[in-house]
Amino acid sequence: MNVVMAKPDALAGPAASARRDQAQGFLLGLARHLDPSVPLSESSAVRADRAARQVRERAESEPAFAGRPRHGGECSARLLGLAELLPPGAIATADLLTLSLEGIGFSVTHHADHTLSEQDVDAIYQEATAADYRELRPQLIDYLAGQPVRVLWLDGDQHPALLQHWKTYVRHLLLERPPGGGHLLRNLVHVCEGEDAHYLTSTLDPRPWSAREEDMTDFTWHTDPVPPDMRVRQVYGFLFDEEGRVLLRVEGSTSSLPGGRPEPQDTDFGATLRREADEEVTADIGTPHYLGYQRVDDRDGTPPYAQVRMVARVNGLRESRPDPDTGRTYQREFVAPHVAADRLAWGEPGRLQVAAAAEAARSLLNLPVSTDTRL
């Protein structure tokens, strides 16, 4: 399932509404993206051409932008009709966003209004902004934490890449750009893919679990090497102390393993885990050993990706300090493996991972790990 988040500026402030001519230019710009014969006014054409150029450039290097929209002629005609039917006067930006999504072939199945916490901002943007997050975080927290957003769940057989194209047209045709152009942190929308979509779906989806099952992501555990063509988005570690207990990173009621996304300076998965263990829980660890990977299959047509799991011995813990990525200081707790499985709450794939980690800790690290049958 595709997920889109309307940011605070789309709900309140000067950009929370659009003039009729501005809204028409946006819808017609999207229509021309799907059918180059659609005419535009001179001012709209300049902005639409800029958006189209950026889409082409990003499609060359970013898989999320690569893909041919489906039903282009039908969607273009629908957008033309919507532009003609716009009422006089201003239109609320939130309504225009929903209207345009339906025009390009998506339907909004349900939505949730939410006020973002700092933890929400980290969960949504830390992976999406990759290596830039440390620099961007203060601005993102200042802009988003404590502010209202609207999360939209989308359905339809349209290619998900068109959402990235749509976001680009939102930026270029509905926002006034600063002198000289430049990246706009205060964009109106965020298209969620990967872990940000999983986070929002698991925490905010207003539907009962029985209604979510067909949209849920599939997780499967594999002990062979990660396929060369599969992207690795996460490296987590089962870190054991001398008593055979697992180190958890704790924040409030949420427990997780130390770890994070690979960064360009990391020479291998072990380097990622060493760096993240130091940053998040100030742990000095021994040689990391590869356990396997969790394959993540979304049901929206995007390529599967891998979440690597490793095991290592904890040589020592230093005094806690703020994580340089998030600015938060996490609690640390050592627990028995079967307790870790319960606290992580990753279901059957998680229990398989914990069992593999416990066996590796016994056989590779020579640690007295419990053989609790609950694993």
C-alpha positions in Angstrom: 0.0 0.0 0.0 1.2 3.5 -0.8 1.3 6.1 1.9 1.5 9.9 1.6 1.8 12.5 4.3 0.5 16.0 3.9 2.9 18.3 5.9 1.9 21.2 8.2 2.1 23.8 5.5 -0.5 22.0 3.5 -2.9 22.2 6.4 -2.3 25.7 7.8 -0.6 28.9 6.8 -0.2 30.8 3.5 0.1 27.5 1.4 -3.0 25.9 2.9 -5.1 27.1 0.0 -4.5 27.7 -3.7 -6.0 30.1 -6.1 -8.2 28.6 -8.8 -5.7 29.5 -11.6 -2.8 28.0 -9.5 -4.8 24.8 -8.8 -5.7 24.6 -12.5 -2.0 25.0 -13.5 -1.0 22.2 -11.1 -3.6 19.8 -12.5 -2.9 20.7 -16.1 0.9 20.3 -15.4 0.3 16.8 -14.2 -1.9 16.2 -17.2 0.9 17.3 -19.6 3.3 15.1 -17.7 1.1 12.1 -18.8 0.3 13.6 -22.3 2.8 16.1 -23.7 0.1 17.5 -26.1 -1.8 19.2 -23.2 -1.4 23.0 -23.6 -0.3 25.2 -20.7 -0.1 28.9 -20.0 3.4 30.4 -20.2 3.9 30.7 -16.5 2.6 27.2 -15.7 4.7 25.8 -18.6 7.9 27.2 -17.1 7.3 25.5 -13.8 6.0 22.3 -15.3 9.1 22.0 -17.5 11.3 22.5 -14.5 9.4 19.7 -12.7 9.6 17.4 -15.7 13.3 18.0 -16.0 13.9 17.1 -12.3 11.8 14.0 -12.7 13.9 12.9 -15.7 17.2 13.6 -13.9 16.2 11.8 -10.7 14.8 8.8 -12.6 18.4 8.2 -13.9 19.8 7.6 -10.5 16.9 6.9 -8.1 14.9 3.8 -8.5 11.9 5.3 -6.7 11.5 7.8 -9.6 12.0 5.2 -12.4 8.9 3.7 -13.9 6.4 4.4 -16.6 3.0 5.7 -15.5 0.1 3.5 -16.3 -3.1 4.6 -18.1 -1.5 7.9 -19.1 -4.1 9.0 -21.6 -7.0 8.1 -19.2 -5.4 9.9 -16.3 -4.6 13.0 -18.3 -8.1 13.3 -19.5 -9.4 12.9 -16.0 -7.1 15.7 -14.8 -8.3 18.0 -17.6 -11.9 17.4 -16.5 -11.0 18.1 -12.8 -9.3 21.3 -13.7 -12.4 22.5 -15.6 -14.7 21.6 -12.7 -12.8 23.5 -10.0 -15.1 25.9 -8.2 -14.4 29.6 -8.3 -12.2 31.1 -5.6 -9.6 29.3 -3.5 -9.4 25.6 -2.8 -8.0 24.0 0.3 -4.6 22.5 -0.5 -5.4 19.3 1.3 -8.5 18.9 -0.9 -6.5 19.7 -4.0 -3.9 17.1 -3.1 -6.6 14.4 -2.7 -8.2 15.5 -6.0 -4.9 15.3 -7.9 -4.1 11.9 -6.5 -7.4 10.6 -7.7 -6.7 12.2 -11.1 -3.4 10.4 -11.6 -4.9 7.0 -10.8 -4.9 6.5 -7.0 -7.8 6.4 -4.6 -7.6 7.6 -1.0 -9.0 4.7 1.0 -8.7 6.3 4.5 -6.7 9.0 6.3 -5.5 9.9 9.8 -4.8 13.3 11.3 -1.8 13.2 13.7 0.5 15.6 15.6 4.1 14.6 15.2 6.4 13.9 18.1 10.2 14.0 17.8 10.2 10.2 17.8 7.8 10.3 14.8 10.0 12.7 12.9 13.0 10.4 13.5 11.1 7.3 12.4 9.8 8.9 9.3 12.9 10.8 8.0 16.0 9.1 9.4 16.1 6.5 6.7 14.5 8.6 4.0 17.2 11.4 4.2 20.1 8.9 4.6 23.5 10.4 5.3 22.1 14.0 5.4 19.9 13.3 8.5 22.4 14.6 11.1 22.5 18.0 9.4 18.8 18.1 8.6 17.4 16.9 11.9 17.4 20.2 13.8 15.5 21.9 10.9 13.1 18.9 10.6 12.4 18.9 14.3 11.9 22.7 14.4 9.5 22.5 11.4 7.6 19.3 12.1 7.6 18.3 15.8 4.4 19.3 17.5 2.7 20.1 14.2 -0.3 18.5 12.6 0.0 16.3 9.5 -2.5 14.2 7.6 -1.6 10.7 6.5 -3.3 9.3 3.4 -3.5 5.6 2.5 -3.8 5.0 -1.2 -5.0 2.2 -3.4 -5.0 1.6 -7.2 -2.9 -0.1 -9.8 -0.9 3.0 -10.8 2.9 2.7 -10.8 4.2 3.9 -7.5 6.9 6.0 -9.2 4.2 8.4 -10.3 3.8 9.4 -6.7 7.4 10.7 -6.7 6.6 12.6 -10.0 3.5 14.0 -8.4 5.4 15.2 -5.3 7.8 17.0 -7.7 5.0 18.8 -9.4 3.5 19.8 -6.0 6.8 21.4 -5.1 7.2 23.3 -8.4 3.6 24.3 -9.1 2.1 24.9 -5.7 5.0 26.5 -3.8 6.7 29.8 -4.5 10.4 29.0 -4.9 13.1 31.0 -3.2 15.4 33.2 -5.3 17.8 31.1 -7.3 15.7 27.9 -6.7 17.2 25.4 -4.3 15.8 22.6 -2.2 12.7 23.4 -0.2 12.7 21.7 3.2 9.1 23.0 3.7 7.6 20.9 1.0 3.8 20.2 1.2 4.0 16.4 1.0 6.2 13.5 1.8 5.8 10.2 -0.1 6.5 7.3 2.2 8.3 4.2 1.1 10.2 1.6 3.1 10.4 2.0 6.8 8.6 5.4 7.0 5.6 3.8 5.4 5.8 0.8 7.8 6.0 3.1 10.8 3.0 5.2 9.9 1.0 2.2 8.9 1.7 0.3 12.1 1.2 3.3 14.4 -1.5 5.4 12.8 -3.7 3.2 10.5 -7.2 3.7 12.0 -8.5 0.4 10.6 -8.8 -2.8 12.7 -6.1 -5.3 12.1 -8.5 -7.6 10.3 -8.9 -4.9 7.6 -5.1 -4.3 7.3 -4.0 -7.9 6.5 -4.2 -7.7 2.7 -2.0 -4.6 2.8 0.6 -5.8 5.3 4.2 -6.2 4.4 5.7 -9.7 4.2 8.8 -10.5 6.3 10.8 -13.7 5.7 14.0 -14.8 7.4 17.0 -16.1 5.3 20.4 -17.4 6.5 22.1 -17.3 3.1 24.0 -14.2 1.8 22.1 -11.1 0.7 21.5 -11.3 -3.1 23.9 -8.9 -4.9 21.0 -7.0 -6.5 19.1 -6.5 -3.3 19.4 -3.2 -1.4 20.3 -3.4 2.3 18.5 -0.8 4.3 19.3 -1.9 7.8 22.0 -3.7 9.9 21.0 -4.7 13.4 23.0 -6.7 15.9 22.3 -9.3 18.6 24.9 -8.2 21.1 25.5 -10.7 24.0 27.2 -10.1 27.3 29.2 -12.7 29.3 26.0 -14.1 30.8 24.4 -14.8 27.4 22.0 -11.9 27.6 21.0 -9.7 24.7 21.5 -5.9 24.7 18.3 -3.9 23.9 18.1 -0.3 23.0 15.1 1.1 25.0 13.1 4.2 24.6 10.0 4.5 26.7 7.9 1.3 26.0 9.7 0.5 22.7 12.6 -1.9 22.6 14.9 -2.5 19.6 18.3 -3.9 18.7 21.2 -1.5 18.2 21.9 -0.8 14.6 20.9 1.3 11.7 21.3 2.0 8.0 24.6 1.5 6.2 26.5 4.7 5.4 29.0 5.4 2.6 32.0 5.3 5.0 31.1 1.8 6.2 33.4 -0.8 4.7 31.1 -3.7 5.4 28.1 -4.7 7.5 30.3 -5.2 10.5 31.5 -1.6 10.3 27.9 -0.4 10.2 27.1 -2.4 13.3 30.2 -1.2 15.2 29.5 2.4 14.4 25.8 2.2 15.3 26.5 0.3 18.5 28.9 3.1 19.6 26.5 5.9 18.6 23.3 4.4 20.0 24.3 2.5 23.1 28.0 3.4 23.5 28.9 -0.3 23.3 32.4 -1.6 22.5 31.8 -4.9 20.6 33.9 -7.8 19.4 34.0 -9.1 15.8 30.5 -9.1 14.3 29.4 -12.4 12.7 26.8 -12.5 9.9 23.6 -14.3 10.8 21.3 -13.7 7.8 18.8 -11.2 6.5 15.2 -10.4 6.8 13.6 -10.0 3.4 11.0 -7.2 3.2 8.3 -7.5 0.5 5.9 -4.6 0.2 2.7 -5.2 -1.6 2.8 -2.1 -3.7 5.1 -3.4 -6.4 8.4 -1.8 -5.1 11.5 -4.1 -5.1 12.1 -6.2 -2.0 15.0 -5.1 0.3 17.1 -6.7 3.0 17.5 -6.1 6.8 20.8 -7.7 7.9 21.2 -9.3 11.3 24.6 -10.0 13.0 25.8 -11.3 16.3 28.7 -10.0 18.4 30.0 -10.1 22.0 29.8 -6.9 24.1 33.3 -6.1 25.4 32.1 -3.2 27.5 29.7 -0.2 27.9 30.8 3.4 28.2 28.8 6.2 29.8 25.6 6.9 27.9 25.5 9.9 25.6 23.1 11.3 23.0 22.9 9.6 19.7 24.5 11.9 17.1 21.7 11.1 14.6 18.7 11.8 16.8 20.1 13.7 19.8 18.3 11.3 22.2 20.0 9.2 24.9 18.6 5.7 24.9 18.4 3.3 27.9 20.2 0.0 27.7 19.0 -3.3 29.1 20.3 -6.9 29.0 17.6 -9.6 28.8 17.4 -13.3 28.2 17.0 -14.2 24.5 13.4 -15.4 24.9 12.6 -12.1 26.6 14.2 -10.2 23.7 12.0 -12.1 21.3 8.9 -11.0 23.2 10.0 -7.4 23.6 11.0 -7.0 20.0 7.6 -8.3 18.9 8.7 -9.2 15.4 6.5 -12.3 15.2 7.7 -15.6 13.8 10.5 -14.1 11.7 11.8 -12.4 14.8 11.8 -15.6 16.8 13.7 -17.4 14.1 16.3 -14.6 14.2 16.6 -14.7 18.0 17.0 -18.5 17.9 19.7 -18.2 15.2 21.5 -15.5 17.3 21.4 -17.7 20.4 22.9 -20.7 18.6 25.6 -18.5 17.1 26.4 -17.0 20.5 26.9 -20.6 21.9 28.8 -22.0 18.9 30.8 -18.9 17.8 31.2 -16.8 20.9 31.3 -19.7 23.4 28.7 -18.0 25.6 26.3 -19.7 28.1 23.1 -18.8 26.2 19.8 -20.1 27.4 18.2 -22.9 25.4 14.7 -21.8 26.4 12.1 -23.8 24.4 9.9 -20.7 24.0 12.3 -19.8 21.1 
